[in-house]
Amino acid sequence: MKQHVPNILSSIRILLVPVFVLVYFGQESSIKIQAAVVYALASVTDFLDGFLARRYQLISNLGKVLDPLGDKLMTIAVLACIAIDGLIPPFVVYLVLVKELIMVVGGLIVRRKTKGTMPSSNIFGKTSTVVFFIICVTLMLFRGIPHSAAVFLIGVALVLMMAALVSYIRTFLMIMKKCTE
C-alpha cells in the first residue's frame, strides 16, 4: 500500500480540479478564499507526492504521468478561472496550453523512444510551479490589485514557465541524442 501513496495523492489532486472550478465560481464574494484553500490543498498533495516518492524511493512511471497531469490540469483550471474573471488576459491560458501540449508530446516521444522511461521534473519546473501558485493565490485573495500589476505578476510566472520549458526541451534533446547513438 505504501508504494501507492504518491499516486493516490496525485489522483486526489486531479479530482480536486473540478472541485476548484465549482468552488471558484460558486462563491458569492469576489475574494476567492475557499477556492484558494482548495488550490492550496492541491498544492500540498503535489509537494507530498513528490517528497514521499523521492524520500522513500516510490517513484513510478505511473506517478511520472499522474503528477504532471494533475499539475497541468490544475494550472489550466486556475488560469482559466482567473481569465474568465477578467483578472488576466485570455491569451495567457492559450499560451500555457501550448506550453503544456509541447510538454506532453515531448514526454510521450521520450517515453516511446526510451521504452517507458519518463523524464523527471527539475528545479526550473518546481520553481515556476511555486511562483505560479503564489501569484494565483495572491490574485484570488487580493482582488484590489490593479489589472496592470496582475498582468505583470502573471508575466513573471510565464517567464519562469518558459524557462522551465526551455530546460525540458534541452533534456528532451539530450535524451533523444542518446537514443540515436
VMD Tcl script that draws the C-alpha trace (Angstrom):
set ca {
  {0.00 0.00 0.00}
  {2.82 2.40 0.91}
  {4.15 2.32 -2.65}
  {0.83 3.67 -3.94}
  {0.56 6.70 -1.63}
  {2.24 9.19 -4.02}
  {-0.03 8.05 -6.87}
  {-3.10 8.31 -4.64}
  {-2.09 11.88 -3.74}
  {-1.66 12.73 -7.44}
  {-5.08 11.23 -8.15}
  {-6.63 13.31 -5.37}
  {-5.10 16.42 -6.96}
  {-6.70 15.51 -10.29}
  {-10.06 15.06 -8.53}
  {-9.64 18.48 -6.90}
  {-9.63 20.21 -10.31}
  {-13.43 20.20 -10.80}
  {-13.87 20.93 -7.09}
  {-11.70 24.03 -7.51}
  {-13.71 25.25 -10.52}
  {-17.04 24.68 -8.77}
  {-15.88 26.42 -5.61}
  {-14.29 29.29 -7.54}
  {-17.47 30.13 -9.43}
  {-19.78 29.09 -6.59}
  {-18.51 31.77 -4.24}
  {-20.59 34.92 -3.93}
  {-17.66 37.05 -2.81}
  {-15.15 38.40 -5.27}
  {-12.46 37.26 -2.83}
  {-11.99 33.57 -3.54}
  {-10.90 32.28 -0.12}
  {-12.44 28.80 -0.45}
  {-11.04 28.39 -3.96}
  {-7.61 29.42 -2.70}
  {-7.91 26.79 0.06}
  {-8.77 24.07 -2.49}
  {-5.84 25.19 -4.64}
  {-3.56 25.17 -1.58}
  {-4.74 21.65 -0.71}
  {-3.98 20.53 -4.26}
  {-0.54 22.12 -3.99}
  {0.11 20.30 -0.71}
  {-0.70 16.99 -2.42}
  {1.75 17.99 -5.17}
  {4.50 18.62 -2.64}
  {3.73 15.47 -0.62}
  {3.55 13.07 -3.55}
  {6.92 14.24 -4.83}
  {8.51 14.28 -1.39}
  {7.26 10.81 -0.48}
  {8.17 9.33 -3.86}
  {11.73 10.65 -3.64}
  {12.26 10.11 0.09}
  {11.06 6.52 0.10}
  {12.07 5.69 -3.47}
  {8.47 5.21 -4.54}
  {8.95 6.84 -7.94}
  {6.95 5.02 -10.59}
  {6.25 5.54 -14.26}
  {2.55 5.91 -13.39}
  {3.49 8.62 -10.91}
  {5.57 10.34 -13.57}
  {2.35 10.59 -15.60}
  {-0.18 11.31 -12.83}
  {1.88 14.00 -11.10}
  {2.43 16.28 -14.11}
  {-1.11 15.54 -15.36}
  {-2.51 16.80 -12.06}
  {-0.24 19.84 -12.24}
  {-1.26 20.65 -15.81}
  {-4.98 20.22 -15.21}
  {-4.93 22.35 -12.07}
  {-2.77 25.02 -13.71}
  {-5.11 25.31 -16.69}
  {-8.19 25.32 -14.45}
  {-6.81 28.06 -12.20}
  {-5.70 30.20 -15.15}
  {-8.99 29.71 -16.96}
  {-10.98 30.75 -13.88}
  {-8.84 33.81 -13.31}
  {-9.06 34.74 -17.01}
  {-12.85 34.26 -17.12}
  {-13.00 36.53 -14.08}
  {-11.17 39.17 -16.12}
  {-8.07 39.30 -13.92}
  {-5.66 38.25 -16.67}
  {-5.85 38.28 -20.46}
  {-7.26 35.07 -22.01}
  {-4.20 34.65 -24.24}
  {-2.28 33.59 -21.10}
  {-4.42 30.46 -20.90}
  {-3.75 29.66 -24.56}
  {-0.02 30.24 -24.15}
  {0.14 27.89 -21.17}
  {-1.98 25.31 -23.05}
  {0.52 25.35 -25.92}
  {3.43 25.01 -23.47}
  {1.73 22.08 -21.74}
  {0.91 20.43 -25.06}
  {4.58 20.66 -26.04}
  {5.50 19.08 -22.71}
  {3.01 16.23 -23.15}
  {4.07 15.46 -26.73}
  {7.75 15.63 -25.79}
  {7.17 13.37 -22.79}
  {5.32 10.82 -24.91}
  {8.08 10.81 -27.52}
  {10.75 10.29 -24.85}
  {8.69 7.56 -23.22}
  {8.32 5.76 -26.53}
  {11.97 6.13 -27.54}
  {13.24 5.01 -24.13}
  {10.70 2.20 -23.79}
  {8.83 3.61 -20.81}
  {11.23 5.98 -19.09}
  {9.74 9.36 -18.25}
  {11.96 12.37 -17.53}
  {11.59 13.76 -14.02}
  {10.79 17.34 -13.14}
  {13.65 19.73 -12.47}
  {14.36 22.82 -10.39}
  {13.08 25.18 -13.11}
  {9.75 23.40 -13.24}
  {9.46 23.27 -9.46}
  {10.35 26.96 -9.11}
  {7.84 28.06 -11.73}
  {5.16 25.95 -10.03}
  {5.78 27.59 -6.64}
  {5.85 31.11 -8.10}
  {2.73 30.41 -10.14}
  {0.94 29.19 -7.00}
  {1.90 32.29 -5.01}
  {0.82 34.65 -7.79}
  {-2.51 32.91 -8.43}
  {-3.39 32.78 -4.73}
  {-2.48 36.46 -4.47}
  {-4.82 37.25 -7.37}
  {-7.62 35.22 -5.77}
  {-7.30 36.81 -2.34}
  {-6.35 40.40 -3.14}
  {-8.87 41.47 -5.74}
  {-7.94 45.14 -5.46}
  {-4.69 44.57 -7.31}
  {-4.58 46.82 -10.40}
  {-5.02 44.93 -13.68}
  {-1.57 46.04 -14.86}
  {0.01 44.59 -11.70}
  {-1.89 41.31 -12.16}
  {-0.70 41.09 -15.76}
  {2.87 41.84 -14.64}
  {2.73 39.11 -11.97}
  {1.36 36.56 -14.43}
  {4.07 37.69 -16.85}
  {6.69 36.79 -14.25}
  {5.10 33.35 -13.88}
  {5.03 32.93 -17.66}
  {8.71 33.82 -17.99}
  {9.54 31.17 -15.38}
  {7.27 28.64 -17.12}
  {9.01 29.31 -20.44}
  {12.44 28.94 -18.76}
  {11.24 25.58 -17.45}
  {10.05 24.65 -20.95}
  {13.46 25.50 -22.40}
  {15.18 23.37 -19.76}
  {12.85 20.45 -20.51}
  {13.46 20.83 -24.24}
  {17.21 20.67 -23.58}
  {16.70 17.49 -21.54}
  {14.49 16.08 -24.31}
  {17.16 16.77 -26.93}
  {19.88 15.15 -24.80}
  {17.75 12.05 -24.28}
  {16.91 11.85 -27.97}
  {20.60 12.21 -28.86}
  {21.48 9.31 -26.54}
  {18.75 7.20 -28.15}
  {20.23 7.70 -31.61}
  {23.81 6.88 -30.59}
}
mol new
graphics top color blue
foreach p $ca { graphics top sphere $p radius 0.5 }
foreach p [lrange $ca 0 end-1] q [lrange $ca 1 end] { graphics top cylinder $p $q radius 0.2 }
display resetview
